[in-house]
């Protein structure tokens, strides 16, 4: 795994999606009667090769079978942008898990199973002046768990993780809302943590 390349691909994906959403917003999604045409075209953008013969049949969308439901355009756009940010945030957590796992392995240690434990391992070894980054990574762990396991709400388990990051005002039951700005802030925390772990590996090696 090329960590630098994976981080670049994730960043470029976020930039591209943000730009595309801005364009979509500016024209209010354009002509929605062509939605099925767009979806059918999208199926051909990337090659499908899962490495096995799938049980699932290939079917194209039919006119009238798909729509963007909502009371109005603004509601549709809000729902779309919120869900995209959530998906990208969870994907950032997956990327963080892979990157930290590889760096810990490179340091000659069997990586822990869970991202939270990987971050704790890193925090114990990185200079304390970068606690803002490793604490940010613990926040990422808590938010990822809330999104994936608790319907997007903080619970006692996620609040406990946040407390270990020095967060004192998190409340169980709070419904999480994330922005594109949050994606960039947590990416910076991951980028900094990776950089410091790479330095550590150089010193140990």
Residue pairs with C-beta under 8 A, 6 or more apart in sequence:
1 98
1 99
1 102
3 99
3 102
3 103
3 194
6 95
6 98
6 99
7 95
7 99
7 187
7 190
7 191
7 194
10 91
10 92
10 95
10 187
11 187
13 88
14 88
14 180
14 183
14 184
14 187
17 84
17 88
18 180
21 77
21 80
21 81
21 84
24 30
24 77
25 77
28 73
29 68
29 73
29 76
29 77
32 67
32 68
35 66
35 67
35 68
36 61
36 62
36 63
36 64
36 65
36 66
39 61
39 66
40 60
40 61
43 60
68 76
69 76
70 76
70 79
81 180
82 177
82 178
85 178
85 179
85 180
85 182
85 183
86 147
86 152
86 178
88 183
89 140
89 143
89 144
89 147
89 178
89 182
89 183
89 186
90 144
90 147
90 148
92 140
92 183
92 186
92 187
92 190
93 115
93 140
93 141
93 144
95 190
96 115
96 119
96 137
96 140
96 190
97 115
97 118
99 190
99 194
100 111
100 115
100 118
100 119
100 121
100 122
100 193
100 194
100 197
101 111
101 118
102 111
103 122
103 194
103 197
103 198
103 201
104 110
104 111
104 112
104 118
104 121
104 122
104 197
105 111
106 201
107 197
107 200
107 201
107 204
108 204
109 121
111 118
111 121
112 118
112 120
112 121
115 141
115 144
116 138
116 141
116 161
119 134
119 137
119 138
119 141
119 193
120 138
120 164
122 134
122 137
122 193
122 196
122 197
123 131
123 134
123 135
123 137
123 138
125 197
125 200
126 133
126 134
126 193
126 196
126 197
126 200
127 196
130 192
130 193
130 196
131 166
132 189
133 188
133 189
133 190
133 192
133 193
133 196
134 189
134 193
135 165
135 166
135 167
136 165
136 185
136 186
136 188
136 189
137 186
137 189
137 190
137 193
138 161
138 162
138 164
138 165
139 161
139 162
139 165
139 167
139 186
139 189
140 186
140 189
140 190
141 161
142 154
142 158
142 159
142 161
142 162
142 165
142 170
143 158
143 176
143 178
145 157
145 158
145 161
146 152
146 153
146 154
146 155
146 158
146 176
147 176
150 158
152 175
152 176
153 173
153 174
153 175
153 176
154 162
154 170
154 171
154 172
154 173
154 174
154 176
155 172
155 173
156 172
158 170
158 172
159 170
159 171
159 172
162 170
163 170
